[in-house]
Amino acid sequence: MIAPRFFGSTYEELRWKDSGLDTKPIIPAEKPELEVILEESPNLPLVRPNIVPSANGVEQYHLEYSSMSEFGKIYKNWATFYLPFDSAKELSSKLTKYFDEKMQLEFSEETKQAQREKFRCLSIGVRKYVFSYSGFDYAKRYFEANGVHGTLPSLAYDSADPISRQLMDPLLKIGVIETKTSEGFEKRKAQIASSCRNQSFRLPNEG
């Protein structure tokens, strides 16, 4: 967890409670919104999820330092969001009418590793995405406090762009995660997780 003072704020301003440990403040329930947009396509409509990080002028997230990048390439370039199971079912029912219910789906299971939970998931093709910290106020303030000013760059991919395909090979996985104390995690109800990872990321001047 990154303490508020590192992005120019206080516990009182954020309505957080100080537990005495910088890395473990007591944070009110965070409820970011997920906007789902359907775009027309010659074959099937494209589903475009858009994360809305604030509600009623209040940021609905916190910043964390991820130690996962220390454990190999797979963790260095990825983003994940989670949906409560009931919310995911509701979203699925609304999208069903746009797709063929007889479509054959094959789930795979990623076994639990030392740093993450077991993940039963479905791999889905990625047409395009854009991710940037510029939409997250805490992140912008954190960078500014550390001397980074101006527009923050975006990580973008477009399958129709040859350069994008040369640099990146993204994979979107959607599946079910349920953490259990018996597996060394805090017990949580089942959640639907969506994880987008770049299987590779190469700079143009690399060999």
DRENBARO-313752 format. One record per residue (C-alpha): residue number from 1; residue in one letter; chain; x, y, z. Coordinates in Angstrom, 2 decimals, always signed. Layout:
<rs>
@num->NUM; residuo->A; cadena->A; px->X; py->Y; pz->Z
...
</rs>
This chain:
<rs>
@num->1; residuo->M; cadena->A; px->+0.00; py->+0.00; pz->+0.00
@num->2; residuo->I; cadena->A; px->+1.24; py->+3.50; pz->-0.82
@num->3; residuo->A; cadena->A; px->+0.57; py->+5.96; pz->+2.03
@num->4; residuo->P; cadena->A; px->-1.44; py->+9.15; pz->+1.20
@num->5; residuo->R; cadena->A; px->+1.48; py->+11.44; pz->+2.02
@num->6; residuo->F; cadena->A; px->+3.29; py->+10.15; pz->-1.07
@num->7; residuo->F; cadena->A; px->+0.61; py->+11.67; pz->-3.32
@num->8; residuo->G; cadena->A; px->+0.08; py->+14.87; pz->-1.36
@num->9; residuo->S; cadena->A; px->-2.90; py->+13.90; pz->+0.79
@num->10; residuo->T; cadena->A; px->-3.81; py->+12.92; pz->+4.35
@num->11; residuo->Y; cadena->A; px->-5.88; py->+10.20; pz->+5.98
@num->12; residuo->E; cadena->A; px->-8.45; py->+12.81; pz->+7.01
@num->13; residuo->E; cadena->A; px->-8.88; py->+14.14; pz->+3.46
@num->14; residuo->L; cadena->A; px->-9.40; py->+10.64; pz->+2.09
@num->15; residuo->R; cadena->A; px->-11.55; py->+9.55; pz->+5.05
@num->16; residuo->W; cadena->A; px->-9.13; py->+6.71; pz->+5.71
@num->17; residuo->K; cadena->A; px->-8.13; py->+5.64; pz->+9.22
@num->18; residuo->D; cadena->A; px->-4.52; py->+5.35; pz->+10.31
@num->19; residuo->S; cadena->A; px->-3.83; py->+1.87; pz->+11.68
@num->20; residuo->G; cadena->A; px->-0.33; py->+2.85; pz->+12.75
@num->21; residuo->L; cadena->A; px->+1.21; py->+1.08; pz->+9.75
@num->22; residuo->D; cadena->A; px->+1.77; py->+3.02; pz->+6.49
@num->23; residuo->T; cadena->A; px->+1.15; py->-0.09; pz->+4.44
@num->24; residuo->K; cadena->A; px->-2.13; py->-1.07; pz->+6.15
@num->25; residuo->P; cadena->A; px->-4.53; py->+1.88; pz->+6.50
@num->26; residuo->I; cadena->A; px->-8.21; py->+1.21; pz->+7.13
@num->27; residuo->I; cadena->A; px->-10.01; py->+2.17; pz->+3.91
@num->28; residuo->P; cadena->A; px->-13.79; py->+2.54; pz->+3.44
@num->29; residuo->A; cadena->A; px->-15.37; py->+0.19; pz->+0.89
@num->30; residuo->E; cadena->A; px->-14.26; py->+1.12; pz->-2.61
@num->31; residuo->K; cadena->A; px->-16.82; py->+0.81; pz->-5.41
@num->32; residuo->P; cadena->A; px->-15.40; py->+1.78; pz->-8.80
@num->33; residuo->E; cadena->A; px->-17.79; py->+1.46; pz->-11.72
@num->34; residuo->L; cadena->A; px->-17.40; py->-0.59; pz->-14.88
@num->35; residuo->E; cadena->A; px->-18.99; py->+0.91; pz->-17.97
@num->36; residuo->V; cadena->A; px->-19.64; py->-1.66; pz->-20.72
@num->37; residuo->I; cadena->A; px->-20.04; py->-0.40; pz->-24.29
@num->38; residuo->L; cadena->A; px->-21.04; py->-2.52; pz->-27.29
@num->39; residuo->E; cadena->A; px->-19.47; py->-1.49; pz->-30.58
@num->40; residuo->E; cadena->A; px->-20.77; py->-2.61; pz->-33.98
@num->41; residuo->S; cadena->A; px->-18.58; py->-5.05; pz->-35.89
@num->42; residuo->P; cadena->A; px->-19.00; py->-6.91; pz->-39.23
@num->43; residuo->N; cadena->A; px->-19.18; py->-10.26; pz->-37.46
@num->44; residuo->L; cadena->A; px->-19.87; py->-10.05; pz->-33.73
@num->45; residuo->P; cadena->A; px->-20.27; py->-6.88; pz->-31.69
@num->46; residuo->L; cadena->A; px->-17.19; py->-5.85; pz->-29.70
@num->47; residuo->V; cadena->A; px->-17.45; py->-5.53; pz->-25.93
@num->48; residuo->R; cadena->A; px->-15.53; py->-2.52; pz->-24.61
@num->49; residuo->P; cadena->A; px->-15.25; py->-2.33; pz->-20.80
@num->50; residuo->N; cadena->A; px->-14.29; py->+1.07; pz->-19.40
@num->51; residuo->I; cadena->A; px->-13.21; py->+1.47; pz->-15.78
@num->52; residuo->V; cadena->A; px->-14.65; py->+4.57; pz->-14.07
@num->53; residuo->P; cadena->A; px->-12.33; py->+5.19; pz->-11.10
@num->54; residuo->S; cadena->A; px->-14.36; py->+7.83; pz->-9.25
@num->55; residuo->A; cadena->A; px->-17.97; py->+8.16; pz->-8.11
@num->56; residuo->N; cadena->A; px->-19.61; py->+11.36; pz->-6.83
@num->57; residuo->G; cadena->A; px->-16.23; py->+13.08; pz->-6.87
@num->58; residuo->V; cadena->A; px->-14.57; py->+10.45; pz->-4.66
@num->59; residuo->E; cadena->A; px->-11.77; py->+8.22; pz->-5.94
@num->60; residuo->Q; cadena->A; px->-12.76; py->+4.56; pz->-5.55
@num->61; residuo->Y; cadena->A; px->-9.36; py->+2.86; pz->-5.42
@num->62; residuo->H; cadena->A; px->-6.01; py->+2.95; pz->-3.64
@num->63; residuo->L; cadena->A; px->-2.42; py->+2.71; pz->-4.85
@num->64; residuo->E; cadena->A; px->-0.27; py->-0.30; pz->-4.17
@num->65; residuo->Y; cadena->A; px->+3.32; py->-1.20; pz->-4.85
@num->66; residuo->S; cadena->A; px->+3.33; py->-4.54; pz->-6.67
@num->67; residuo->S; cadena->A; px->+6.15; py->-6.88; pz->-5.76
@num->68; residuo->M; cadena->A; px->+4.84; py->-9.27; pz->-8.43
@num->69; residuo->S; cadena->A; px->+7.14; py->-7.75; pz->-11.08
@num->70; residuo->E; cadena->A; px->+10.07; py->-9.23; pz->-9.17
@num->71; residuo->F; cadena->A; px->+8.88; py->-12.73; pz->-10.09
@num->72; residuo->G; cadena->A; px->+9.33; py->-12.66; pz->-13.87
@num->73; residuo->K; cadena->A; px->+8.05; py->-11.18; pz->-17.12
@num->74; residuo->I; cadena->A; px->+4.48; py->-12.44; pz->-16.73
@num->75; residuo->Y; cadena->A; px->+3.89; py->-9.98; pz->-13.87
@num->76; residuo->K; cadena->A; px->+5.57; py->-6.87; pz->-15.30
@num->77; residuo->N; cadena->A; px->+2.92; py->-5.70; pz->-17.72
@num->78; residuo->W; cadena->A; px->-0.62; py->-6.58; pz->-16.72
@num->79; residuo->A; cadena->A; px->-3.87; py->-5.16; pz->-15.36
@num->80; residuo->T; cadena->A; px->-6.66; py->-6.98; pz->-13.53
@num->81; residuo->F; cadena->A; px->-10.10; py->-6.06; pz->-12.29
@num->82; residuo->Y; cadena->A; px->-12.61; py->-8.10; pz->-10.28
@num->83; residuo->L; cadena->A; px->-16.41; py->-8.26; pz->-10.28
@num->84; residuo->P; cadena->A; px->-18.63; py->-9.68; pz->-7.53
@num->85; residuo->F; cadena->A; px->-20.15; py->-12.94; pz->-8.76
@num->86; residuo->D; cadena->A; px->-23.74; py->-11.63; pz->-8.79
@num->87; residuo->S; cadena->A; px->-22.73; py->-8.53; pz->-10.75
@num->88; residuo->A; cadena->A; px->-20.90; py->-10.68; pz->-13.31
@num->89; residuo->K; cadena->A; px->-23.99; py->-12.89; pz->-13.73
@num->90; residuo->E; cadena->A; px->-26.15; py->-9.83; pz->-14.32
@num->91; residuo->L; cadena->A; px->-23.71; py->-8.49; pz->-16.92
@num->92; residuo->S; cadena->A; px->-23.52; py->-11.89; pz->-18.61
@num->93; residuo->S; cadena->A; px->-27.30; py->-12.15; pz->-18.90
@num->94; residuo->K; cadena->A; px->-27.47; py->-8.73; pz->-20.56
@num->95; residuo->L; cadena->A; px->-24.77; py->-9.63; pz->-23.08
@num->96; residuo->T; cadena->A; px->-26.10; py->-13.10; pz->-23.91
@num->97; residuo->K; cadena->A; px->-28.62; py->-11.88; pz->-26.48
@num->98; residuo->Y; cadena->A; px->-25.79; py->-10.46; pz->-28.59
@num->99; residuo->F; cadena->A; px->-23.89; py->-13.73; pz->-28.89
@num->100; residuo->D; cadena->A; px->-24.45; py->-17.33; pz->-29.97
@num->101; residuo->E; cadena->A; px->-25.36; py->-19.33; pz->-26.86
@num->102; residuo->K; cadena->A; px->-24.12; py->-22.52; pz->-28.57
@num->103; residuo->M; cadena->A; px->-20.59; py->-21.17; pz->-28.90
@num->104; residuo->Q; cadena->A; px->-18.11; py->-23.79; pz->-27.69
@num->105; residuo->L; cadena->A; px->-16.06; py->-22.54; pz->-24.76
@num->106; residuo->E; cadena->A; px->-13.08; py->-24.32; pz->-23.26
@num->107; residuo->F; cadena->A; px->-11.86; py->-23.26; pz->-19.82
@num->108; residuo->S; cadena->A; px->-8.35; py->-23.90; pz->-18.60
@num->109; residuo->E; cadena->A; px->-7.04; py->-23.86; pz->-15.05
@num->110; residuo->E; cadena->A; px->-3.88; py->-22.12; pz->-13.94
@num->111; residuo->T; cadena->A; px->-2.56; py->-23.88; pz->-10.88
@num->112; residuo->K; cadena->A; px->-1.82; py->-21.83; pz->-7.78
@num->113; residuo->Q; cadena->A; px->+1.72; py->-20.51; pz->-7.70
@num->114; residuo->A; cadena->A; px->+3.66; py->-19.14; pz->-4.75
@num->115; residuo->Q; cadena->A; px->+2.49; py->-15.56; pz->-5.40
@num->116; residuo->R; cadena->A; px->-1.07; py->-15.96; pz->-6.67
@num->117; residuo->E; cadena->A; px->-4.26; py->-17.95; pz->-6.35
@num->118; residuo->K; cadena->A; px->-5.68; py->-20.66; pz->-8.62
@num->119; residuo->F; cadena->A; px->-7.44; py->-19.22; pz->-11.68
@num->120; residuo->R; cadena->A; px->-10.00; py->-21.11; pz->-13.81
@num->121; residuo->C; cadena->A; px->-10.30; py->-19.01; pz->-16.93
@num->122; residuo->L; cadena->A; px->-11.25; py->-18.56; pz->-20.56
@num->123; residuo->S; cadena->A; px->-8.81; py->-16.93; pz->-22.99
@num->124; residuo->I; cadena->A; px->-10.29; py->-14.25; pz->-25.25
@num->125; residuo->G; cadena->A; px->-8.81; py->-12.39; pz->-28.18
@num->126; residuo->V; cadena->A; px->-7.97; py->-8.71; pz->-27.76
@num->127; residuo->R; cadena->A; px->-8.79; py->-6.27; pz->-30.60
@num->128; residuo->K; cadena->A; px->-7.58; py->-3.10; pz->-28.90
@num->129; residuo->Y; cadena->A; px->-7.06; py->-1.47; pz->-25.53
@num->130; residuo->V; cadena->A; px->-5.76; py->+1.71; pz->-23.95
@num->131; residuo->F; cadena->A; px->-4.45; py->+1.95; pz->-20.39
@num->132; residuo->S; cadena->A; px->-3.06; py->+5.06; pz->-18.72
@num->133; residuo->Y; cadena->A; px->-2.54; py->+6.32; pz->-15.21
@num->134; residuo->S; cadena->A; px->-3.80; py->+9.72; pz->-16.37
@num->135; residuo->G; cadena->A; px->-7.38; py->+8.76; pz->-15.51
@num->136; residuo->F; cadena->A; px->-6.48; py->+8.07; pz->-11.88
@num->137; residuo->D; cadena->A; px->-6.08; py->+11.22; pz->-9.79
@num->138; residuo->Y; cadena->A; px->-4.03; py->+9.62; pz->-6.98
@num->139; residuo->A; cadena->A; px->-1.60; py->+8.19; pz->-9.54
@num->140; residuo->K; cadena->A; px->-1.20; py->+11.54; pz->-11.33
@num->141; residuo->R; cadena->A; px->-0.48; py->+13.25; pz->-8.01
@num->142; residuo->Y; cadena->A; px->+1.99; py->+10.52; pz->-7.08
@num->143; residuo->F; cadena->A; px->+3.94; py->+11.03; pz->-10.30
@num->144; residuo->E; cadena->A; px->+3.86; py->+14.83; pz->-9.93
@num->145; residuo->A; cadena->A; px->+5.19; py->+14.53; pz->-6.37
@num->146; residuo->N; cadena->A; px->+8.08; py->+12.55; pz->-7.83
@num->147; residuo->G; cadena->A; px->+8.94; py->+15.07; pz->-10.54
@num->148; residuo->V; cadena->A; px->+6.87; py->+13.68; pz->-13.44
@num->149; residuo->H; cadena->A; px->+4.73; py->+16.43; pz->-15.00
@num->150; residuo->G; cadena->A; px->+2.57; py->+16.81; pz->-18.09
@num->151; residuo->T; cadena->A; px->+0.50; py->+14.21; pz->-19.90
@num->152; residuo->L; cadena->A; px->+1.25; py->+10.65; pz->-18.84
@num->153; residuo->P; cadena->A; px->+1.86; py->+8.20; pz->-21.71
@num->154; residuo->S; cadena->A; px->-0.67; py->+5.46; pz->-22.45
@num->155; residuo->L; cadena->A; px->-0.05; py->+1.79; pz->-23.12
@num->156; residuo->A; cadena->A; px->-2.15; py->+1.12; pz->-26.22
@num->157; residuo->Y; cadena->A; px->-2.69; py->-1.84; pz->-28.52
@num->158; residuo->D; cadena->A; px->-4.62; py->-2.11; pz->-31.79
@num->159; residuo->S; cadena->A; px->-4.68; py->-5.45; pz->-33.62
@num->160; residuo->A; cadena->A; px->-5.15; py->-3.59; pz->-36.92
@num->161; residuo->D; cadena->A; px->-1.83; py->-1.79; pz->-36.41
@num->162; residuo->P; cadena->A; px->+1.27; py->-3.75; pz->-37.59
@num->163; residuo->I; cadena->A; px->+3.55; py->-1.94; pz->-35.13
@num->164; residuo->S; cadena->A; px->+1.29; py->-2.90; pz->-32.21
@num->165; residuo->R; cadena->A; px->+1.38; py->-6.54; pz->-33.30
@num->166; residuo->Q; cadena->A; px->+5.17; py->-6.37; pz->-33.61
@num->167; residuo->L; cadena->A; px->+5.65; py->-4.98; pz->-30.12
@num->168; residuo->M; cadena->A; px->+2.97; py->-6.81; pz->-28.14
@num->169; residuo->D; cadena->A; px->+1.04; py->-10.04; pz->-27.97
@num->170; residuo->P; cadena->A; px->-1.74; py->-9.36; pz->-25.41
@num->171; residuo->L; cadena->A; px->-4.01; py->-12.00; pz->-23.92
@num->172; residuo->L; cadena->A; px->-7.24; py->-11.39; pz->-22.01
@num->173; residuo->K; cadena->A; px->-8.32; py->-14.04; pz->-19.51
@num->174; residuo->I; cadena->A; px->-11.72; py->-14.05; pz->-17.82
@num->175; residuo->G; cadena->A; px->-12.46; py->-16.55; pz->-15.09
@num->176; residuo->V; cadena->A; px->-13.33; py->-17.37; pz->-11.50
@num->177; residuo->I; cadena->A; px->-11.17; py->-16.81; pz->-8.44
@num->178; residuo->E; cadena->A; px->-12.12; py->-17.93; pz->-4.94
@num->179; residuo->T; cadena->A; px->-9.48; py->-17.54; pz->-2.26
@num->180; residuo->K; cadena->A; px->-9.40; py->-19.85; pz->+0.74
@num->181; residuo->T; cadena->A; px->-7.52; py->-19.81; pz->+4.01
@num->182; residuo->S; cadena->A; px->-6.50; py->-23.44; pz->+3.41
@num->183; residuo->E; cadena->A; px->-4.50; py->-22.22; pz->+0.41
@num->184; residuo->G; cadena->A; px->-2.75; py->-19.44; pz->+2.33
@num->185; residuo->F; cadena->A; px->-5.07; py->-16.56; pz->+1.37
@num->186; residuo->E; cadena->A; px->-7.67; py->-14.45; pz->+3.11
@num->187; residuo->K; cadena->A; px->-11.06; py->-16.14; pz->+2.60
@num->188; residuo->R; cadena->A; px->-13.17; py->-14.29; pz->+0.01
@num->189; residuo->K; cadena->A; px->-16.31; py->-15.09; pz->-1.92
@num->190; residuo->A; cadena->A; px->-15.94; py->-16.18; pz->-5.53
@num->191; residuo->Q; cadena->A; px->-15.20; py->-13.31; pz->-7.90
@num->192; residuo->I; cadena->A; px->-15.04; py->-12.96; pz->-11.65
@num->193; residuo->A; cadena->A; px->-11.59; py->-11.72; pz->-12.63
@num->194; residuo->S; cadena->A; px->-10.48; py->-10.23; pz->-15.92
@num->195; residuo->S; cadena->A; px->-6.75; py->-10.09; pz->-16.48
@num->196; residuo->C; cadena->A; px->-5.07; py->-8.55; pz->-19.52
@num->197; residuo->R; cadena->A; px->-1.40; py->-9.41; pz->-19.93
@num->198; residuo->N; cadena->A; px->+1.16; py->-8.73; pz->-22.61
@num->199; residuo->Q; cadena->A; px->+2.87; py->-12.00; pz->-23.36
@num->200; residuo->S; cadena->A; px->+5.71; py->-9.93; pz->-24.83
@num->201; residuo->F; cadena->A; px->+6.70; py->-6.31; pz->-24.92
@num->202; residuo->R; cadena->A; px->+9.62; py->-5.27; pz->-27.08
@num->203; residuo->L; cadena->A; px->+11.03; py->-1.83; pz->-27.82
@num->204; residuo->P; cadena->A; px->+11.69; py->-1.10; pz->-31.51
@num->205; residuo->N; cadena->A; px->+15.47; py->-0.89; pz->-31.03
@num->206; residuo->E; cadena->A; px->+15.73; py->-4.23; pz->-29.29
@num->207; residuo->G; cadena->A; px->+17.17; py->-7.19; pz->-31.13
</rs>
